[in-house]
Amino acid sequence: MQELSDYALEHFQSAMLERLTEFQEAETPQLLDWYADLESYWREHLADEMIDEDLESFNVLLSAIDLEELMQLSLIIRRELSAEDLPDLVHTIKAFSATYTLEWEDGRRLEYNCKPIKLQNKLRFETPMLLDLAVVFDRQIAETLISPGPDTLYEQAARPYDVAKYDELMNVLQNHIAQKPGGERDPYIDVLARIMHQFGPAPKLEVVLSSEDDTIEWLDNGGGF
């Protein structure tokens, strides 16, 4: 991370994957160009006894663990280290939540909302807290997909979603906004934009499959807000 010009995820992933691949393919990792710098960094921040005791185990584990698992661990560490360097927010955040949308082939949909309802008024929403909550939300939806599972969600909570009715309603709202004086329209337009972003058609994403391993890669063409 110190070598990179910024904390951009794509730069970190590329550099980390290169290092890990070099390490696992090398017969003697200690001879890699960057290994000496890494050990020097350890010596500056850790006790020599700790390094000498754990270094061999570290090398063995780094050689044995699957690259994908190592990358996942590195991303977690990157997030934690990045959060430590972030300044306090200038603009106070009042609440933070996430919505996951499931849409079935027959047109039924479900919006699954994650909110720290009981703690919302007691939390100080600095960036590290937001990062921790985002992880909690991911775990929450993951556990829900395991149990009760998508089929139970479909049977008990999903409702039909008529796109034609959505379009009809949007037209009514747009006509209502159009009848307002020009200087009063912006707040309505802002509300409508949020409704459309949440419930409108999803952006079209092109899925690129690698010819080697059929890995799915999402293009960077929007979808956030």
C-alpha angles and dihedrals in degrees: 000000000000090000095053123090091225143359094258111149096226092053092048094047093049094048095043094048090050092052095045093047091050090049095051094044095047119096089209110024091184088072094060114117094243100039094083091054090050093052090045089055090051091051090055095052107027136052114264091233091057093049094047091048098048104029097089092048090049092054092047093049094046089053095046105042117089115259093237091055091048090051091052091051091047091053091053091050091046091054092050094047092046091051091055092062099046118112123233114275119263094205114055116235114218101190142001128200142149134220123205117195124207118191122186129208093254092058100260116138139192129195110206110199125203115197132157088227100166094046101036096103094043101049126094104218102216116152096264089055091049090051091051092048091049089057090048091051091051091051091047095054091042091055091046091053089052094046131041081007135203095288093056091045088052094050097043108029114013118104133194113270113204109200091193090057089048090053090047091052092047090053090053091050093046091050090049090053092047090058092058120093111268094251093055100050103082098076090050091047090052092053092046092049090056092049091050092047092052101039106019126095114299118249113267110253122193112224113216117201119201112233089222105052106359090240113170114237122187116217117232097245106125138273098147128098 
